[in-house]
């Protein structure tokens, strides 16, 4: 099953997240299928590619609760 969730990057105390489509059995920062956007909670920046996001959801990908909140804002 494919899941759309966050993958953590950045330094200690300075997180940066990528919104990725990934197999649900992979690790949090493991191999992913596609990068759909990013979220920087320190600066408040976010960008999610709506067309790619909608395409994965149409294929049956499950969206995590945190990504769902980010997408709706």
C-alpha positions in Angstrom: 0.0 0.0 0.0 1.3 3.5 -0.8 1.2 6.2 1.8 1.7 9.9 1.5 3.6 11.0 4.6 6.5 13.2 5.9 10.2 12.3 5.7 12.5 14.2 8.0 15.6 16.0 6.9 17.6 18.9 8.3 19.9 19.3 11.2 19.2 18.7 14.9 16.8 21.3 16.3 16.2 22.5 12.7 13.8 20.1 11.1 12.8 20.1 7.4 10.3 17.7 6.0 9.6 16.3 2.5 6.1 15.2 1.6 6.7 11.9 -0.1 4.7 9.0 -1.6 6.2 5.8 -0.2 5.5 2.1 0.3 3.9 1.9 3.8 6.4 -0.8 4.9 9.5 1.3 4.3 11.3 3.3 7.0 10.4 6.9 7.7 13.5 8.2 5.9 13.8 5.2 3.5 13.4 4.9 -0.2 10.4 6.8 -1.6 8.5 6.7 -4.9 8.1 10.4 -5.5 8.7 13.8 -3.7 5.4 15.7 -3.6 6.5 18.8 -1.8 8.1 20.1 1.4 7.3 21.7 4.8 9.6 23.8 6.9 8.0 24.3 10.3 10.7 26.7 11.5 10.1 29.3 8.7 6.5 28.2 8.1 7.1 27.5 4.4 5.2 24.7 2.7 4.6 23.6 -0.9 2.7 20.6 -2.1 2.3 19.8 -5.8 -1.5 19.5 -6.0 -1.5 17.7 -9.4 0.9 15.0 -8.2 -0.8 14.7 -4.8 -4.3 14.2 -6.4 -2.8 11.6 -8.9 -1.5 9.5 -6.0 -4.8 9.8 -4.1 -6.7 8.7 -7.2 -4.5 5.6 -7.4 -5.5 4.7 -3.8 -2.7 6.2 -1.7 -3.5 6.7 2.0 -2.7 10.2 3.3 -1.3 10.6 6.9 -3.1 12.8 9.3 -0.4 15.4 9.4 -0.1 15.7 5.7 -3.9 16.0 5.4 -3.8 19.0 7.8 -1.0 20.6 5.8 -2.8 20.1 2.5 -6.1 21.6 3.8 -4.4 24.8 5.1 
